[in-house]
Amino acid sequence: MSENGSPSNANLLFAPLGKVSDNPTSYSPESLFPILRSTNRSQLLGFSLQQPLFMGVDIWNAYEVSWLGKRAKPELAIAKIQVPANSPAIFESKSLKLYLNSLNYLQVGSIAEVQALITKDLSSVAQAPVQVQLMSPDDWRHIRLTQPVGTCLDRLDLEINPSDTPNLLWLSADFQSAPVAEVLFSNLLRSNCPVTGQPDWATIFIDYAGPQIAQEGLLRYLISFRHHQEFHEHCVEKIFCEITAQCRPSKLTVYARYTRRGGVDINPFRTNSSGPWPENHRLPRQ
């Protein structure tokens, strides 16, 4: 375990994140660096690899995808990448950036060929089928910007200890009253990269049914992640598991839309419900 209580991952010592890296000047699928999900999941409260508490997807949007067309003229697209939550591995974000940059020098006949190539390479690293959709400039008009929907926790007037770290005991629910179904959200989730220590900001949604969750305790809990060092996906899974343990909802979805870094935003979605996966609609900070 690291000093801040997050699981350590010795494998990250070899990752490109936090190091000076030369941009590849030729197609380099070897730039992709895998991170096993099991390393962090072994520390999650109540989580079992045999009977996981959740299913879901990580939606990555990459805004700087470019390659060379038939006549070596640069082409470009926005990529929507969906990594299933049950994949054994994810790819480290800077390594994805380096990989995508390596495509800048690759001459390919069509956007469909590029999409198939990226799909193959990312699926190999994740050890599971990854879905990739490339959107050319003609398709960008379909990209939607939306406002968060639900009850915003940020309106609550709380006194916060800035040095607090995540404490699941702040999470509680009313088990004596009738169950409710509601969507709560906060724009104040801030976690930190476990390698560089740089902050990652997100809007997080808690969509649940069951005993009503105490809103002040939930907001205090979410704000306390400002010192927590884990990747986006691991933070969302920690929040999911600890809400499940403390509040016992019958249905729970935790969805975070993180702001963009290095031309990529990452949006982990975890749920115990079989409902539809979320639409990939950008929020104002994205």
N, C-alpha and C positions, 0 to 999 in steps of 0.2 A: 504493500500500500504506500502511496505517496504521503507527504506530510499533511496535505489538505484533506486526506481521507479518500481520495479517488484511487482506483486501482492503477498500479503501475504497469507499464508495458515496455519491457526491455527492447522489444522489437522496434520501437519507435526511434531508438538510437540510430538506426540505419535509414530512417525516412528522410526525404529531402526537405520536409517542413522545418523551418528555422535555420536552414543552411543556405549559403550562397550557392546557387545552382546555375550552370550555363544552360541557356535554352538550346534544345536539340535542333540541329539543322537538317535532320532527315527523320523519316518515320521511325518512331521509337516506342513500340508497345512495352518494351522493358522498363520504361520510365514509371509505369504504374506500380504502386507500392501497396500491397494488401495489408489490412489490419483485421485480425480475427475478432469477431463479435464475442466469442466465448470468454475472452480474457476479462472483459468488463461484466458480462452477464453472470459470471460465477459469483460476483459480489452483490447482485441484486436481491433485495428482500423478497423472499417467497418464490423466486424464479427457479424453474426446473427446465433443463434442456429437454427432458423427456415429455414434460407437459407444460409448455410455455404459457404464460398468462395472457399473451397478446399475439396478434398478427398485425400486418401492416406493410408499409412501404416507405422508402426514402425517396423523395422527389428532388432531384438536382436539376437546376436550370443553369446552363452554361451559355453565356452571352457573347463569347469571343471564339467561335468555331469558324475556322477558315481553311481552305485547301486550294489547290490549283486545278482549274478546269482543263478541258481538252487542249486549249491553246496557251496554257500556262498563265491565264488571267486569274487572279484571285477570286474565289467564290466564298460566300459566307452564309452562316445560318445561326439560329439559336437552337440549342439542343435541350430537349426535355428527357431526362434520364431517370428511370424508375428502377430502384434496386429493392427486391423483396426483402422484408424484414427477416425472413427465415434463411437468407443467404449466409453461408459460413463466414464470409468476409465482406468488408467494405474496402474502398480504395481511399488512401490518404489524399486530402484535397489538393495539396500542391502537386502531388504526383499526377493527378488528373490534369491539372493545368499544364504541366510540362508535356504530358502526352498529347493533349489537344494542340499545344503549340507546335509539336512535331509534325502535325498534319499540314501546317502552313506550307511545307515544301513538297508535299506529295501531290502528284498529278493523277487525277481520278476522272473517269469519264462522266459520272453522274452523281447527283446528290444521293440517289438510292444506294450506290456503291459505297459512298462514305458512311451512310447510316448503317449499312450491313457490317462494314469493317469495325466501326466503333462498338456496335452491339456485340460482335464476336470477341473483341479484346476485353471489354468490360465484363462480359459474362465469364470469361476465363479467369479473371482476377477475383471476382465475387464468388466463383464456384457455384453459380446459379444463373438462371435466365434473367438477363437485364433487358429492359425495354428502352429503346432509344427512338426518339422522334426528332428529326431535323426540320425546322421551320425556316423556309427561305423568306427573304424580305417581302415577297408577295403575300405571305401568310401572317405577317406580323399584325395586321389589322384585327386578327381574331384574339390577340392577347388582351385580356381584361384586367383592369385595375379595380379592386373592390375595397370596401370598408369592412372592418371586422363586424360581425353580427353576434349579439349576445349581451350579457350584462358585464360591463367593464368594472373590474375590481379596483382600478386605479383611482376611482372617485373616493375610496375610503380614506378617512383621515387617520393615519397611523403614525405613531412614533416608532422609529426604526433604529436599532443599534447597527451602525454601518459595518461593524466587524462580525456580525452574525454569520454563521455558516449553516448549511441546511440541517434542520432538525425535524424529523418526521413527527415529533410530539406536538408540533404546532398544528398538525392536521387533525381535525375532529369532525364529527357529524352528529346530527340529532337523530338518535335511534328510537326515540319515544314517539315522534310525530309521524304523520303520513309521509310516504316517500314522495319525492319530487322528480321532475325531469327539467333540466335547464342547461344552458350553455354559458359558461363564465370565461372571460378572457382578460389578459393583461398584456400591456405593451412593455412591461418593466423587466422581463426576463433578460438577465445578462449572465452569461457563463464565460469561461475563459479557455482558450486553446491549451491543451495539456503540454504542448511542446514550446510554443512561443510565449505563452502567457497573455496574448492579445485578447481583448474582449470580443465576444460574439453577442449581438443583440437579437432579440426575437419577440414577436407577438405569439403568445401561447394560448391555446383554446383547451378548456376542460369541458367536455360535453358528456354528461352523465345522467343516469337515472338511479334513484335509491335514496337512502337517508340524506337529508339536506346537509351539504358541506358548509362548515362555518367559514364565511368569506374572509374575515379578518385574518384568521389563522392561515388560510390558503395563500392570501396575498403575502403575508409575512414569510411564509415558506418559499414562495417563488422568488421574492426579492433577495432572499439569503443566498441564492445561487450566484450572486455577483462575485463571490470569491472562489467558486467551485471550478475546478479544472478538469473538464472532460469534453470529449467531442459532442457535437450536437445530438447525434443519435443516442449516445449513452445518457445524456442529461434527460432526454424525453423518456427513456425507458426507466430511469431511476424515479422520476416523478410519477410515472404510471404505476410502478410497483408499490411505491410508498402510499399513494392515495388508495390503491386497492387494499393494502393491509390495514390502514387506519380508518378508512371511511366505508369500506365494504359496499361499493356501488354494484348494482346488478348489471349495469351497462356503463362502460367507460371508454371514452376516446380522448387521447391527448395528442394534439397536433401543434407543432411549432413552425412558424414561418420566419426563418432567420434572414437577416439582412445580407447583402451581397459582399463577398470578399474575394478579391482576385478574379473578378468576372464570373463568379459562381455563387449561387445561393442554394442552401440545403434545407429541406423541409421534411423532417421526420413525422410520420403519422403512425400511431399505435392505437389499437382498439381491441376489445373483446367481443365486438358485435360484428355480425356478418353483413352489415349494411354496405352501401357503395363506398368506394375510395373517394377521397376529396377531389374536387375540381382544382386545377392548378392555376388559381387566380392570384395575381400579385397583389400585395398590400402596399399602401402608400410608401412605406420605407424601403420597399424593394425596387 
